[in-house]
């Protein structure tokens, strides 16, 4: 698959998973977490899918255009291993969704990051909430769920917080 086809598969999968999350979580109250703001595309889509909800975004620095950056108090800048624990003190375990788009071209580094942040996401997402990510995570409180049928051909992981 060439790079354009890979990008299309990634975006189709993300859109399908985020749409599924919006439907599945409609009855739960709580904020959304966008871990890896990047260029702000999925953050912007989350605003459409979850109108009126606080969306906390996390990234090392800001690369998104100004209209895709959360307002003050909802943008957390720095290493995820530092900003996510601080967020626990701010929002507690109230989030309904954590979308963690943390993958890079360095899979070994990504595994370490996914391992480090999985327990932090469990501290932020309420029981019955969802964690969706482009890197596999392992934690006893994360129960794997199948991707929606309209997901593309891109490796993505969907978990329900079950503890």
VMD Tcl script that builds the backbone (N, CA, C; Angstrom):
set m [mol new atoms 489]
animate dup $m
set s [atomselect $m all]
$s set {name element resname resid chain x y z} {
  {N N UNK 1 A 0.853 -1.171 0.000}
  {CA C UNK 1 A 0.000 0.000 0.000}
  {C C UNK 1 A 0.904 1.240 0.000}
  {N N UNK 2 A 0.620 2.180 -0.889}
  {CA C UNK 2 A 1.434 3.398 -0.932}
  {C C UNK 2 A 1.013 4.359 0.182}
  {N N UNK 3 A 1.776 5.422 0.347}
  {CA C UNK 3 A 1.549 6.339 1.474}
  {C C UNK 3 A 0.173 7.017 1.431}
  {N N UNK 4 A -0.312 7.340 0.253}
  {CA C UNK 4 A -1.646 7.939 0.161}
  {C C UNK 4 A -2.702 6.947 0.627}
  {N N UNK 5 A -2.604 5.701 0.161}
  {CA C UNK 5 A -3.564 4.676 0.579}
  {C C UNK 5 A -3.476 4.430 2.095}
  {N N UNK 6 A -2.279 4.464 2.654}
  {CA C UNK 6 A -2.128 4.300 4.101}
  {C C UNK 6 A -2.820 5.428 4.859}
  {N N UNK 7 A -2.645 6.662 4.381}
  {CA C UNK 7 A -3.280 7.802 5.045}
  {C C UNK 7 A -4.798 7.709 4.950}
  {N N UNK 8 A -5.303 7.304 3.805}
  {CA C UNK 8 A -6.752 7.150 3.648}
  {C C UNK 8 A -7.271 6.077 4.596}
  {N N UNK 9 A -6.575 4.944 4.689}
  {CA C UNK 9 A -6.992 3.867 5.593}
  {C C UNK 9 A -6.989 4.358 7.040}
  {N N UNK 10 A -5.976 5.120 7.406}
  {CA C UNK 10 A -5.898 5.654 8.773}
  {C C UNK 10 A -7.087 6.568 9.068}
  {N N UNK 11 A -7.365 7.486 8.163}
  {CA C UNK 11 A -8.440 8.446 8.394}
  {C C UNK 11 A -9.816 7.772 8.391}
  {N N UNK 12 A -10.021 6.805 7.509}
  {CA C UNK 12 A -11.295 6.076 7.485}
  {C C UNK 12 A -11.494 5.343 8.807}
  {N N UNK 13 A -10.433 4.721 9.297}
  {CA C UNK 13 A -10.519 3.992 10.571}
  {C C UNK 13 A -10.793 4.943 11.725}
  {N N UNK 14 A -10.060 6.039 11.785}
  {CA C UNK 14 A -10.290 7.007 12.855}
  {C C UNK 14 A -11.707 7.544 12.825}
  {N N UNK 15 A -12.189 7.925 11.655}
  {CA C UNK 15 A -13.542 8.464 11.545}
  {C C UNK 15 A -14.576 7.442 11.994}
  {N N UNK 16 A -14.417 6.194 11.573}
  {CA C UNK 16 A -15.365 5.148 11.957}
  {C C UNK 16 A -15.349 4.925 13.473}
  {N N UNK 17 A -14.168 4.876 14.055}
  {CA C UNK 17 A -14.057 4.633 15.500}
  {C C UNK 17 A -14.592 5.808 16.308}
  {N N UNK 18 A -14.302 7.016 15.885}
  {CA C UNK 18 A -14.801 8.187 16.601}
  {C C UNK 18 A -16.319 8.295 16.487}
  {N N UNK 19 A -16.854 7.985 15.321}
  {CA C UNK 19 A -18.311 7.976 15.156}
  {C C UNK 19 A -18.959 6.926 16.040}
  {N N UNK 20 A -18.347 5.753 16.105}
  {CA C UNK 20 A -18.846 4.706 16.996}
  {C C UNK 20 A -18.844 5.199 18.442}
  {N N UNK 21 A -17.738 5.823 18.862}
  {CA C UNK 21 A -17.631 6.323 20.239}
  {C C UNK 21 A -18.731 7.334 20.539}
  {N N UNK 22 A -19.006 8.232 19.600}
  {CA C UNK 22 A -20.047 9.244 19.828}
  {C C UNK 22 A -21.401 8.588 20.058}
  {N N UNK 23 A -21.700 7.554 19.291}
  {CA C UNK 23 A -22.980 6.853 19.471}
  {C C UNK 23 A -22.993 6.059 20.779}
  {N N UNK 24 A -21.908 5.353 21.050}
  {CA C UNK 24 A -21.851 4.476 22.227}
  {C C UNK 24 A -21.846 5.256 23.542}
  {N N UNK 25 A -21.308 6.477 23.511}
  {CA C UNK 25 A -21.137 7.248 24.745}
  {C C UNK 25 A -22.168 8.355 24.917}
  {N N UNK 26 A -23.152 8.400 24.055}
  {CA C UNK 26 A -24.137 9.482 24.096}
  {C C UNK 26 A -24.813 9.613 25.450}
  {N N UNK 27 A -24.981 8.522 26.180}
  {CA C UNK 27 A -25.672 8.571 27.472}
  {C C UNK 27 A -24.774 8.836 28.664}
  {N N UNK 28 A -23.465 8.946 28.452}
  {CA C UNK 28 A -22.533 9.204 29.559}
  {C C UNK 28 A -22.098 10.662 29.548}
  {N N UNK 29 A -22.037 11.251 30.724}
  {CA C UNK 29 A -21.554 12.624 30.856}
  {C C UNK 29 A -20.073 12.602 31.189}
  {N N UNK 30 A -19.358 13.570 30.668}
  {CA C UNK 30 A -17.953 13.719 31.008}
  {C C UNK 30 A -17.165 14.285 29.851}
  {N N UNK 31 A -15.954 14.735 30.143}
  {CA C UNK 31 A -15.114 15.334 29.105}
  {C C UNK 31 A -14.483 14.285 28.194}
  {N N UNK 32 A -13.864 14.775 27.149}
  {CA C UNK 32 A -13.155 13.981 26.151}
  {C C UNK 32 A -11.665 14.319 26.280}
  {N N UNK 33 A -10.818 13.328 26.037}
  {CA C UNK 33 A -9.376 13.546 26.032}
  {C C UNK 33 A -8.826 13.280 24.634}
  {N N UNK 34 A -8.093 14.219 24.099}
  {CA C UNK 34 A -7.399 14.059 22.822}
  {C C UNK 34 A -5.908 14.035 23.134}
  {N N UNK 35 A -5.344 12.841 23.208}
  {CA C UNK 35 A -3.945 12.666 23.584}
  {C C UNK 35 A -3.142 12.575 22.297}
  {N N UNK 36 A -2.493 13.675 21.973}
  {CA C UNK 36 A -1.803 13.816 20.697}
  {C C UNK 36 A -2.607 14.741 19.797}
  {N N UNK 37 A -2.567 16.031 20.081}
  {CA C UNK 37 A -3.343 17.000 19.293}
  {C C UNK 37 A -2.890 17.041 17.843}
  {N N UNK 38 A -1.581 16.963 17.630}
  {CA C UNK 38 A -1.057 16.999 16.259}
  {C C UNK 38 A -1.527 18.231 15.518}
  {N N UNK 39 A -2.073 18.036 14.344}
  {CA C UNK 39 A -2.547 19.143 13.513}
  {C C UNK 39 A -3.988 19.530 13.830}
  {N N UNK 40 A -4.596 18.866 14.791}
  {CA C UNK 40 A -5.922 19.256 15.261}
  {C C UNK 40 A -7.090 18.683 14.481}
  {N N UNK 41 A -6.834 17.781 13.542}
  {CA C UNK 41 A -7.929 17.250 12.718}
  {C C UNK 41 A -8.940 16.463 13.548}
  {N N UNK 42 A -8.464 15.507 14.362}
  {CA C UNK 42 A -9.429 14.724 15.141}
  {C C UNK 42 A -10.021 15.562 16.268}
  {N N UNK 43 A -9.266 16.507 16.809}
  {CA C UNK 43 A -9.829 17.423 17.813}
  {C C UNK 43 A -11.018 18.167 17.208}
  {N N UNK 44 A -10.850 18.675 16.002}
  {CA C UNK 44 A -11.926 19.400 15.334}
  {C C UNK 44 A -13.133 18.474 15.110}
  {N N UNK 45 A -12.871 17.237 14.720}
  {CA C UNK 45 A -13.955 16.269 14.503}
  {C C UNK 45 A -14.649 15.931 15.828}
  {N N UNK 46 A -13.870 15.805 16.896}
  {CA C UNK 46 A -14.467 15.535 18.213}
  {C C UNK 46 A -15.404 16.661 18.642}
  {N N UNK 47 A -15.065 17.906 18.303}
  {CA C UNK 47 A -15.955 19.033 18.643}
  {C C UNK 47 A -17.300 18.881 17.951}
  {N N UNK 48 A -17.272 18.353 16.737}
  {CA C UNK 48 A -18.507 18.130 15.987}
  {C C UNK 48 A -19.303 16.968 16.571}
  {N N UNK 49 A -18.601 15.886 16.915}
  {CA C UNK 49 A -19.267 14.686 17.425}
  {C C UNK 49 A -19.780 14.839 18.856}
  {N N UNK 50 A -19.091 15.657 19.656}
  {CA C UNK 50 A -19.435 15.819 21.071}
  {C C UNK 50 A -19.650 17.309 21.387}
  {N N UNK 51 A -20.652 17.935 20.772}
  {CA C UNK 51 A -20.842 19.376 20.994}
  {C C UNK 51 A -21.145 19.676 22.463}
  {N N UNK 52 A -20.572 20.756 22.932}
  {CA C UNK 52 A -20.826 21.191 24.292}
  {C C UNK 52 A -19.975 20.512 25.355}
  {N N UNK 53 A -19.193 19.517 24.966}
  {CA C UNK 53 A -18.345 18.835 25.947}
  {C C UNK 53 A -16.965 19.479 25.998}
  {N N UNK 54 A -16.383 19.482 27.186}
  {CA C UNK 54 A -14.993 19.916 27.322}
  {C C UNK 54 A -14.104 18.867 26.665}
  {N N UNK 55 A -13.167 19.332 25.853}
  {CA C UNK 55 A -12.196 18.434 25.227}
  {C C UNK 55 A -10.810 18.885 25.672}
  {N N UNK 56 A -10.178 18.044 26.471}
  {CA C UNK 56 A -8.816 18.307 26.935}
  {C C UNK 56 A -7.850 17.721 25.917}
  {N N UNK 57 A -6.945 18.548 25.405}
  {CA C UNK 57 A -5.956 18.082 24.437}
  {C C UNK 57 A -4.568 18.113 25.065}
  {N N UNK 58 A -3.765 17.143 24.669}
  {CA C UNK 58 A -2.421 16.972 25.207}
  {C C UNK 58 A -1.440 16.835 24.048}
  {N N UNK 59 A -0.333 17.541 24.140}
  {CA C UNK 59 A 0.746 17.344 23.175}
  {C C UNK 59 A 2.006 18.000 23.706}
  {N N UNK 60 A 3.124 17.585 23.138}
  {CA C UNK 60 A 4.422 18.126 23.565}
  {C C UNK 60 A 4.513 19.616 23.245}
  {N N UNK 61 A 4.031 19.985 22.072}
  {CA C UNK 61 A 3.950 21.395 21.672}
  {C C UNK 61 A 2.809 21.520 20.674}
  {N N UNK 62 A 2.552 22.717 20.230}
  {CA C UNK 62 A 1.392 22.954 19.371}
  {C C UNK 62 A 1.819 23.074 17.913}
  {N N UNK 63 A 1.197 22.216 17.077}
  {CA C UNK 63 A 1.407 22.245 15.620}
  {C C UNK 63 A 0.119 22.566 14.884}
  {N N UNK 64 A -0.979 22.623 15.606}
  {CA C UNK 64 A -2.295 22.815 14.991}
  {C C UNK 64 A -2.532 24.289 14.686}
  {N N UNK 65 A -3.347 24.561 13.659}
  {CA C UNK 65 A -3.733 25.951 13.421}
  {C C UNK 65 A -4.551 26.476 14.597}
  {N N UNK 66 A -4.555 27.783 14.777}
  {CA C UNK 66 A -5.195 28.420 15.923}
  {C C UNK 66 A -6.635 28.023 16.162}
  {N N UNK 67 A -7.397 27.773 15.098}
  {CA C UNK 67 A -8.805 27.429 15.293}
  {C C UNK 67 A -9.007 25.966 15.698}
  {N N UNK 68 A -7.912 25.206 15.786}
  {CA C UNK 68 A -7.980 23.807 16.214}
  {C C UNK 68 A -7.164 23.570 17.482}
  {N N UNK 69 A -7.030 24.614 18.274}
  {CA C UNK 69 A -6.339 24.524 19.560}
  {C C UNK 69 A -7.366 24.825 20.649}
  {N N UNK 70 A -7.441 23.989 21.670}
  {CA C UNK 70 A -8.411 24.228 22.741}
  {C C UNK 70 A -8.138 25.538 23.468}
  {N N UNK 71 A -9.164 26.070 24.111}
  {CA C UNK 71 A -8.969 27.290 24.899}
  {C C UNK 71 A -8.099 27.026 26.133}
  {N N UNK 72 A -7.654 28.113 26.752}
  {CA C UNK 72 A -6.847 28.006 27.969}
  {C C UNK 72 A -7.532 27.093 28.976}
  {N N UNK 73 A -6.732 26.308 29.659}
  {CA C UNK 73 A -7.245 25.383 30.659}
  {C C UNK 73 A -7.566 24.010 30.105}
  {N N UNK 74 A -7.714 23.908 28.780}
  {CA C UNK 74 A -8.011 22.618 28.156}
  {C C UNK 74 A -6.861 22.110 27.293}
  {N N UNK 75 A -5.823 22.921 27.107}
  {CA C UNK 75 A -4.641 22.509 26.350}
  {C C UNK 75 A -3.524 22.230 27.345}
  {N N UNK 76 A -3.018 21.011 27.327}
  {CA C UNK 76 A -1.983 20.567 28.262}
  {C C UNK 76 A -0.713 20.302 27.462}
  {N N UNK 77 A 0.290 21.135 27.655}
  {CA C UNK 77 A 1.514 21.056 26.864}
  {C C UNK 77 A 2.635 20.435 27.692}
  {N N UNK 78 A 3.291 19.449 27.090}
  {CA C UNK 78 A 4.415 18.774 27.722}
  {C C UNK 78 A 4.349 17.279 27.459}
  {N N UNK 79 A 5.261 16.567 28.054}
  {CA C UNK 79 A 5.325 15.117 27.925}
  {C C UNK 79 A 4.074 14.498 28.551}
  {N N UNK 80 A 3.465 13.547 27.850}
  {CA C UNK 80 A 2.242 12.902 28.344}
  {C C UNK 80 A 2.432 12.313 29.738}
  {N N UNK 81 A 3.634 11.794 29.999}
  {CA C UNK 81 A 3.897 11.166 31.300}
  {C C UNK 81 A 3.878 12.180 32.439}
  {N N UNK 82 A 3.938 13.463 32.094}
  {CA C UNK 82 A 3.851 14.525 33.096}
  {C C UNK 82 A 2.490 15.220 33.088}
  {N N UNK 83 A 1.943 15.443 31.895}
  {CA C UNK 83 A 0.684 16.191 31.805}
  {C C UNK 83 A -0.537 15.345 32.169}
  {N N UNK 84 A -0.524 14.054 31.843}
  {CA C UNK 84 A -1.675 13.213 32.191}
  {C C UNK 84 A -1.843 13.065 33.705}
  {N N UNK 85 A -0.766 12.836 34.481}
  {CA C UNK 85 A -0.970 12.789 35.941}
  {C C UNK 85 A -1.499 14.101 36.516}
  {N N UNK 86 A -1.068 15.233 35.959}
  {CA C UNK 86 A -1.602 16.517 36.427}
  {C C UNK 86 A -3.091 16.622 36.116}
  {N N UNK 87 A -3.492 16.085 34.970}
  {CA C UNK 87 A -4.904 16.125 34.592}
  {C C UNK 87 A -5.760 15.294 35.547}
  {N N UNK 88 A -5.192 14.227 36.094}
  {CA C UNK 88 A -5.937 13.424 37.068}
  {C C UNK 88 A -6.362 14.317 38.233}
  {N N UNK 89 A -5.469 15.207 38.655}
  {CA C UNK 89 A -5.795 16.121 39.742}
  {C C UNK 89 A -6.831 17.165 39.362}
  {N N UNK 90 A -6.950 17.455 38.074}
  {CA C UNK 90 A -7.881 18.483 37.603}
  {C C UNK 90 A -9.268 17.899 37.313}
  {N N UNK 91 A -9.317 16.795 36.563}
  {CA C UNK 91 A -10.623 16.261 36.142}
  {C C UNK 91 A -10.979 14.938 36.803}
  {N N UNK 92 A -10.019 14.306 37.466}
  {CA C UNK 92 A -10.302 13.020 38.100}
  {C C UNK 92 A -10.624 11.959 37.069}
  {N N UNK 93 A -11.420 10.982 37.473}
  {CA C UNK 93 A -11.774 9.871 36.585}
  {C C UNK 93 A -13.162 10.117 35.990}
  {N N UNK 94 A -13.280 11.208 35.227}
  {CA C UNK 94 A -14.582 11.607 34.707}
  {C C UNK 94 A -14.697 11.527 33.188}
  {N N UNK 95 A -13.581 11.372 32.468}
  {CA C UNK 95 A -13.625 11.380 31.003}
  {C C UNK 95 A -14.408 10.176 30.488}
  {N N UNK 96 A -15.090 10.367 29.371}
  {CA C UNK 96 A -15.822 9.262 28.753}
  {C C UNK 96 A -15.038 8.646 27.601}
  {N N UNK 97 A -14.092 9.410 27.046}
  {CA C UNK 97 A -13.318 8.932 25.906}
  {C C UNK 97 A -11.912 9.508 25.974}
  {N N UNK 98 A -10.944 8.638 25.733}
  {CA C UNK 98 A -9.571 9.080 25.499}
  {C C UNK 98 A -9.184 8.587 24.116}
  {N N UNK 99 A -8.915 9.523 23.218}
  {CA C UNK 99 A -8.422 9.184 21.888}
  {C C UNK 99 A -6.924 9.469 21.910}
  {N N UNK 100 A -6.130 8.416 21.864}
  {CA C UNK 100 A -4.672 8.548 21.979}
  {C C UNK 100 A -4.013 8.220 20.649}
  {N N UNK 101 A -3.733 9.257 19.889}
  {CA C UNK 101 A -3.060 9.123 18.601}
  {C C UNK 101 A -1.593 9.442 18.857}
  {N N UNK 102 A -0.840 8.433 19.290}
  {CA C UNK 102 A 0.517 8.655 19.790}
  {C C UNK 102 A 1.595 8.034 18.921}
  {N N UNK 103 A 1.203 7.358 17.850}
  {CA C UNK 103 A 2.165 6.642 17.028}
  {C C UNK 103 A 3.113 7.552 16.268}
  {N N UNK 104 A 4.346 7.080 16.156}
  {CA C UNK 104 A 5.370 7.769 15.375}
  {C C UNK 104 A 6.000 6.751 14.430}
  {N N UNK 105 A 7.063 7.138 13.798}
  {CA C UNK 105 A 7.790 6.205 12.934}
  {C C UNK 105 A 8.796 5.381 13.733}
  {N N UNK 106 A 8.735 5.476 15.059}
  {CA C UNK 106 A 9.660 4.743 15.932}
  {C C UNK 106 A 8.864 3.791 16.829}
  {N N UNK 107 A 8.526 2.600 16.306}
  {CA C UNK 107 A 7.657 1.683 17.052}
  {C C UNK 107 A 8.197 1.300 18.435}
  {N N UNK 108 A 9.501 1.152 18.582}
  {CA C UNK 108 A 10.043 0.788 19.908}
  {C C UNK 108 A 9.740 1.864 20.935}
  {N N UNK 109 A 9.887 3.107 20.537}
  {CA C UNK 109 A 9.579 4.218 21.440}
  {C C UNK 109 A 8.081 4.268 21.730}
  {N N UNK 110 A 7.271 3.998 20.717}
  {CA C UNK 110 A 5.817 4.028 20.880}
  {C C UNK 110 A 5.344 2.986 21.894}
  {N N UNK 111 A 5.953 1.798 21.881}
  {CA C UNK 111 A 5.564 0.742 22.829}
  {C C UNK 111 A 5.806 1.229 24.255}
  {N N UNK 112 A 6.949 1.852 24.488}
  {CA C UNK 112 A 7.255 2.370 25.821}
  {C C UNK 112 A 6.277 3.442 26.252}
  {N N UNK 113 A 5.924 4.331 25.324}
  {CA C UNK 113 A 4.978 5.392 25.658}
  {C C UNK 113 A 3.591 4.820 25.939}
  {N N UNK 114 A 3.140 3.885 25.100}
  {CA C UNK 114 A 1.828 3.263 25.314}
  {C C UNK 114 A 1.783 2.544 26.668}
  {N N UNK 115 A 2.861 1.879 27.010}
  {CA C UNK 115 A 2.937 1.190 28.305}
  {C C UNK 115 A 2.867 2.182 29.459}
  {N N UNK 116 A 3.534 3.321 29.295}
  {CA C UNK 116 A 3.567 4.330 30.362}
  {C C UNK 116 A 2.228 5.037 30.539}
  {N N UNK 117 A 1.518 5.301 29.451}
  {CA C UNK 117 A 0.294 6.105 29.599}
  {C C UNK 117 A -0.968 5.279 29.819}
  {N N UNK 118 A -0.947 3.981 29.528}
  {CA C UNK 118 A -2.158 3.161 29.723}
  {C C UNK 118 A -2.712 3.284 31.141}
  {N N UNK 119 A -1.888 3.127 32.197}
  {CA C UNK 119 A -2.459 3.264 33.541}
  {C C UNK 119 A -2.923 4.681 33.855}
  {N N UNK 120 A -2.327 5.673 33.199}
  {CA C UNK 120 A -2.758 7.056 33.403}
  {C C UNK 120 A -4.128 7.286 32.773}
  {N N UNK 121 A -4.353 6.710 31.601}
  {CA C UNK 121 A -5.659 6.851 30.950}
  {C C UNK 121 A -6.742 6.171 31.779}
  {N N UNK 122 A -6.407 5.036 32.391}
  {CA C UNK 122 A -7.368 4.337 33.255}
  {C C UNK 122 A -7.743 5.209 34.453}
  {N N UNK 123 A -6.834 6.056 34.902}
  {CA C UNK 123 A -7.130 6.960 36.016}
  {C C UNK 123 A -7.988 8.149 35.587}
  {N N UNK 124 A -8.096 8.372 34.289}
  {CA C UNK 124 A -8.835 9.522 33.777}
  {C C UNK 124 A -10.191 9.163 33.161}
  {N N UNK 125 A -10.338 7.947 32.667}
  {CA C UNK 125 A -11.563 7.543 31.961}
  {C C UNK 125 A -12.427 6.707 32.902}
  {N N UNK 126 A -13.670 7.113 33.022}
  {CA C UNK 126 A -14.605 6.433 33.910}
  {C C UNK 126 A -14.913 5.020 33.424}
  {N N UNK 127 A -15.350 4.185 34.351}
  {CA C UNK 127 A -15.762 2.827 34.014}
  {C C UNK 127 A -16.890 2.902 32.978}
  {N N UNK 128 A -16.752 2.108 31.925}
  {CA C UNK 128 A -17.723 2.144 30.833}
  {C C UNK 128 A -17.321 3.095 29.720}
  {N N UNK 129 A -16.312 3.932 29.975}
  {CA C UNK 129 A -15.802 4.828 28.942}
  {C C UNK 129 A -14.888 4.073 27.989}
  {N N UNK 130 A -14.434 4.762 26.960}
  {CA C UNK 130 A -13.629 4.137 25.920}
  {C C UNK 130 A -12.244 4.773 25.815}
  {N N UNK 131 A -11.291 3.930 25.467}
  {CA C UNK 131 A -9.947 4.374 25.088}
  {C C UNK 131 A -9.725 3.846 23.690}
  {N N UNK 132 A -9.382 4.733 22.775}
  {CA C UNK 132 A -9.061 4.274 21.430}
  {C C UNK 132 A -7.714 4.841 21.048}
  {N N UNK 133 A -6.906 3.987 20.416}
  {CA C UNK 133 A -5.521 4.356 20.195}
  {C C UNK 133 A -4.933 3.668 18.971}
  {N N UNK 134 A -3.878 4.261 18.449}
  {CA C UNK 134 A -3.182 3.665 17.318}
  {C C UNK 134 A -2.043 2.756 17.765}
  {N N UNK 135 A -1.891 2.568 19.064}
  {CA C UNK 135 A -0.881 1.655 19.604}
  {C C UNK 135 A -1.549 0.737 20.619}
  {N N UNK 136 A -1.205 -0.530 20.561}
  {CA C UNK 136 A -1.790 -1.504 21.475}
  {C C UNK 136 A -1.403 -1.163 22.908}
  {N N UNK 137 A -2.362 -1.321 23.815}
  {CA C UNK 137 A -2.133 -1.051 25.235}
  {C C UNK 137 A -2.525 -2.277 26.034}
  {N N UNK 138 A -1.835 -2.450 27.148}
  {CA C UNK 138 A -2.133 -3.567 28.029}
  {C C UNK 138 A -2.311 -3.040 29.440}
  {N N UNK 139 A -3.473 -3.315 29.992}
  {CA C UNK 139 A -3.776 -2.937 31.361}
  {C C UNK 139 A -4.980 -3.768 31.777}
  {N N UNK 140 A -4.977 -4.306 32.994}
  {CA C UNK 140 A -6.108 -5.147 33.405}
  {C C UNK 140 A -7.460 -4.436 33.366}
  {N N UNK 141 A -7.469 -3.112 33.443}
  {CA C UNK 141 A -8.731 -2.362 33.423}
  {C C UNK 141 A -9.181 -2.030 32.004}
  {N N UNK 142 A -8.400 -2.394 30.995}
  {CA C UNK 142 A -8.761 -2.133 29.604}
  {C C UNK 142 A -9.201 -3.433 28.942}
  {N N UNK 143 A -10.474 -3.505 28.583}
  {CA C UNK 143 A -11.031 -4.680 27.924}
  {C C UNK 143 A -11.167 -4.398 26.435}
  {N N UNK 144 A -10.483 -5.184 25.627}
  {CA C UNK 144 A -10.506 -4.989 24.181}
  {C C UNK 144 A -11.895 -5.153 23.603}
  {N N UNK 145 A -12.218 -4.313 22.630}
  {CA C UNK 145 A -13.492 -4.361 21.928}
  {C C UNK 145 A -13.214 -4.393 20.425}
  {N N UNK 146 A -14.108 -5.016 19.662}
  {CA C UNK 146 A -13.912 -5.032 18.212}
  {C C UNK 146 A -14.109 -3.643 17.615}
  {N N UNK 147 A -13.408 -3.395 16.540}
  {CA C UNK 147 A -13.598 -2.140 15.819}
  {C C UNK 147 A -14.949 -2.175 15.113}
  {N N UNK 148 A -15.529 -1.019 14.856}
  {CA C UNK 148 A -16.799 -1.012 14.123}
  {C C UNK 148 A -16.615 -1.586 12.716}
  {N N UNK 149 A -17.671 -2.132 12.134}
  {CA C UNK 149 A -17.551 -2.784 10.825}
  {C C UNK 149 A -17.087 -1.857 9.704}
  {N N UNK 150 A -17.324 -0.556 9.842}
  {CA C UNK 150 A -16.929 0.365 8.777}
  {C C UNK 150 A -15.502 0.896 8.946}
  {N N UNK 151 A -14.756 0.355 9.919}
  {CA C UNK 151 A -13.362 0.770 10.114}
  {C C UNK 151 A -12.538 0.315 8.908}
  {N N UNK 152 A -11.568 1.104 8.560}
  {CA C UNK 152 A -10.704 0.786 7.426}
  {C C UNK 152 A -9.645 -0.239 7.786}
  {N N UNK 153 A -8.721 -0.407 6.890}
  {CA C UNK 153 A -7.646 -1.385 7.036}
  {C C UNK 153 A -6.420 -0.696 7.651}
  {N N UNK 154 A -6.567 -0.326 8.910}
  {CA C UNK 154 A -5.491 0.366 9.633}
  {C C UNK 154 A -5.458 -0.186 11.048}
  {N N UNK 155 A -4.297 -0.461 11.591}
  {CA C UNK 155 A -4.262 -0.995 12.959}
  {C C UNK 155 A -4.705 0.049 13.982}
  {N N UNK 156 A -5.791 -0.240 14.650}
  {CA C UNK 156 A -6.348 0.650 15.664}
  {C C UNK 156 A -6.893 -0.221 16.773}
  {N N UNK 157 A -6.945 0.298 17.967}
  {CA C UNK 157 A -7.322 -0.488 19.134}
  {C C UNK 157 A -8.401 0.240 19.904}
  {N N UNK 158 A -9.420 -0.502 20.263}
  {CA C UNK 158 A -10.555 0.056 20.986}
  {C C UNK 158 A -10.709 -0.728 22.286}
  {N N UNK 159 A -10.745 -0.001 23.390}
  {CA C UNK 159 A -10.861 -0.618 24.709}
  {C C UNK 159 A -11.999 0.049 25.478}
  {N N UNK 160 A -12.668 -0.749 26.280}
  {CA C UNK 160 A -13.610 -0.216 27.255}
  {C C UNK 160 A -12.922 -0.275 28.613}
  {N N UNK 161 A -13.081 0.782 29.400}
  {CA C UNK 161 A -12.559 0.751 30.760}
  {C C UNK 161 A -13.551 -0.080 31.559}
  {N N UNK 162 A -13.093 -1.259 31.990}
  {CA C UNK 162 A -14.004 -2.229 32.599}
  {C C UNK 162 A -13.776 -2.424 34.084}
  {N N UNK 163 A -12.970 -1.596 34.683}
  {CA C UNK 163 A -12.760 -1.724 36.134}
  {C C UNK 163 A -12.716 -0.343 36.763}
}
mol reanalyze $m
mol bondsrecalc $m
mol representation Tube
mol addrep $m
